[in-house]
Amino acid sequence: MDKSLYVAMTGAASTLRAQGAVSQNLANVSTPGFRALLSHTETFKIEGHGLKSRYDATGVDGGFDNRMGPLLSTGKDTDVALREGLWLAVADGEGNEAYTRGGELQVNQNGLLTTAGGRPVLGENGPIAIPPHAKLEIAGDGSISIVPLGQGPETQAIVARIKVVEAPAAEITRGPDGLFRRSDGEPAAPVGGAVLMTGVIEGSNVNASDALVKMIELSRSFEMQIRSIKTADENARASNSLLRMGG
């Protein structure tokens, strides 16, 4: 393969990967607790016959931006925001423990406490079920108190405690489902004390203007790389034509 064609092709592939990450970030500008996806380019040695100095570059998953998003006041009793470095434990699609920063919670029609995306929120003994109630409060330590339906305020009692865990960003990976897990597959350590704020959610940490500028830059790079591919192809065709004429 022509060297210039190969360089342009690998560059275009890396740019497409980066565009995918930026597109997903832009789509989640308003998603509570969303962590911006990162991408970058890494070099790797080309194995096989040839010079030992042969290296190539490819776009790779760069993880996620762990900076906190803005805190947005909602006043809703079921909305929570976590302290930095902490994660809300939820059940993934297979019922396994996973983590999120999205604190926009709700009680579904079956009485389960879930995220806005429908993920069951975990407590000390599994998914949290909330009995019929007239009032619900979430305290700073994650404990959930209710006044049972038809009862007076003197009957208020704690019915569950939200499981909040601590894990450094370096030990956490993001899955295709948008949830986070420890890299070693082990559950993260639960923490107590004042772990969250109520009536507040953490917004997405995506900077929309920066993401738009990045998308424009990537689009221009991709156009240039495609133009280079076409030029290399045209040059190859011209060379072949000259060879045939000379033959």
DRENVEX-497396 format. One line per field, with one value per residue (C-alpha): residue number from 1; y, z negated, x negated. Coordinates in steps of 0.02 Angstrom, whole numbers. Example, Ala and Ser with C-alpha at 12.3 -4.5 7.8 and 13.67 -1.06 7.14 Angstrom:
residues 2
resi	1,2
c2	-225,-53
c3	-390,-357
c1	-615,-684
This chain:
residues 247
resi	1,2,3,4,5,6,7,8,9,10,11,12,13,14,15,16,17,18,19,20,21,22,23,24,25,26,27,28,29,30,31,32,33,34,35,36,37,38,39,40,41,42,43,44,45,46,47,48,49,50,51,52,53,54,55,56,57,58,59,60,61,62,63,64,65,66,67,68,69,70,71,72,73,74,75,76,77,78,79,80,81,82,83,84,85,86,87,88,89,90,91,92,93,94,95,96,97,98,99,100,101,102,103,104,105,106,107,108,109,110,111,112,113,114,115,116,117,118,119,120,121,122,123,124,125,126,127,128,129,130,131,132,133,134,135,136,137,138,139,140,141,142,143,144,145,146,147,148,149,150,151,152,153,154,155,156,157,158,159,160,161,162,163,164,165,166,167,168,169,170,171,172,173,174,175,176,177,178,179,180,181,182,183,184,185,186,187,188,189,190,191,192,193,194,195,196,197,198,199,200,201,202,203,204,205,206,207,208,209,210,211,212,213,214,215,216,217,218,219,220,221,222,223,224,225,226,227,228,229,230,231,232,233,234,235,236,237,238,239,240,241,242,243,244,245,246,247
c2	0,176,257,422,328,225,378,469,313,281,466,467,313,397,555,457,378,549,618,476,523,708,667,565,706,831,713,707,891,887,712,722,655,621,611,671,538,564,499,514,439,312,238,53,-50,-140,-323,-428,-409,-239,-108,-114,73,50,123,167,278,238,320,239,257,388,351,491,665,644,827,864,943,1094,1072,1112,1146,1058,1055,877,761,617,712,688,745,648,715,707,533,444,339,285,95,30,-135,-156,-251,-419,-374,-345,-198,-46,138,307,490,524,572,606,471,418,287,183,106,-52,46,27,173,196,318,423,288,152,73,4,95,-23,-16,-120,-273,-253,-149,-23,-47,100,62,171,337,512,589,536,611,567,619,667,494,413,351,355,399,393,435,286,323,375,399,552,628,542,376,430,293,244,108,96,173,210,121,246,187,266,227,330,371,272,113,143,104,153,16,21,40,205,133,125,-23,-61,-116,-274,-324,-314,-210,-41,-4,74,235,316,487,640,570,668,824,818,927,948,853,857,910,845,900,920,1096,1117,1260,1170,1011,1105,1185,1014,938,1075,1044,856,882,989,860,721,819,849,664,609,734,658,483,540,626,470,364,483,482,292,284,409,309,148,233,294,120,45,176,144,-43
c3	0,41,-115,-94,-70,-227,-333,-275,-301,-480,-519,-454,-558,-716,-678,-656,-827,-906,-818,-893,-1069,-1042,-967,-1120,-1233,-1141,-1152,-1342,-1381,-1487,-1561,-1752,-1813,-1638,-1623,-1458,-1352,-1305,-1156,-1103,-985,-1034,-938,-926,-849,-686,-699,-554,-418,-392,-488,-678,-679,-601,-712,-679,-766,-807,-903,-1070,-1208,-1326,-1471,-1543,-1616,-1804,-1846,-1936,-1840,-1904,-2050,-2000,-2129,-2093,-2261,-2229,-2379,-2275,-2188,-2259,-2219,-2279,-2350,-2236,-2220,-2271,-2166,-2179,-2174,-2050,-1968,-1785,-1655,-1724,-1905,-1946,-2045,-1943,-1979,-1919,-1967,-1902,-2055,-1973,-2067,-2065,-2137,-1996,-1986,-2072,-2220,-2172,-2189,-2019,-1921,-1784,-1663,-1760,-1846,-2019,-2158,-2279,-2468,-2599,-2553,-2366,-2265,-2372,-2382,-2451,-2537,-2496,-2579,-2607,-2622,-2579,-2637,-2595,-2725,-2695,-2747,-2615,-2736,-2668,-2786,-2746,-2826,-2784,-2679,-2789,-2944,-3041,-3046,-3212,-3117,-3010,-3002,-2906,-2779,-2684,-2656,-2485,-2451,-2411,-2371,-2351,-2210,-2129,-1946,-1899,-1962,-1872,-1691,-1591,-1507,-1343,-1447,-1518,-1693,-1785,-1867,-1953,-1828,-1928,-1933,-2123,-2213,-2276,-2462,-2537,-2636,-2769,-2845,-2747,-2571,-2474,-2461,-2430,-2319,-2206,-2056,-1974,-1793,-1648,-1648,-1458,-1401,-1251,-1169,-1184,-1114,-965,-926,-940,-821,-692,-706,-684,-534,-449,-487,-417,-257,-236,-263,-138,-13,-40,-10,154,207,169,267,416,413,410,558,655,619,676,835,875,846,965,1096,1076,1092
c1	0,-59,-135,-41,122,91,50,207,315,256,275,454,495,428,525,686,662,633,788,890,834,872,1042,1087,1030,1139,1288,1267,1242,1402,1382,1362,1194,1128,938,866,783,601,503,322,195,61,-84,-119,-257,-218,-268,-330,-460,-537,-632,-621,-587,-414,-278,-98,30,209,352,392,520,452,569,675,659,681,707,869,1011,1108,1227,1405,1540,1705,1793,1854,1849,1780,1640,1465,1288,1135,974,822,747,907,1024,1206,1227,1357,1401,1354,1456,1394,1425,1242,1177,1122,1101,1163,1154,1329,1433,1602,1697,1879,1996,2070,2242,2178,2111,1928,1809,1726,1620,1700,1643,1734,1583,1630,1538,1451,1458,1371,1476,1503,1627,1723,1911,2011,2178,2330,2299,2365,2192,2014,1849,1669,1541,1360,1300,1411,1544,1723,1865,2050,2215,2327,2479,2626,2516,2460,2285,2250,2241,2093,1962,1805,1842,1677,1506,1434,1270,1134,958,788,667,529,558,402,488,652,695,848,950,1049,1208,1145,1119,954,868,704,572,536,720,729,862,804,796,953,936,1043,1065,1118,1104,1235,1342,1528,1635,1483,1414,1244,1256,1154,972,973,929,1044,948,781,859,931,762,679,807,773,585,609,724,592,457,565,598,412,373,506,435,262,331,411,249,146,270,265,74,73,192,86,-72,10,70,-106,-176,-49,-89,-274,-245
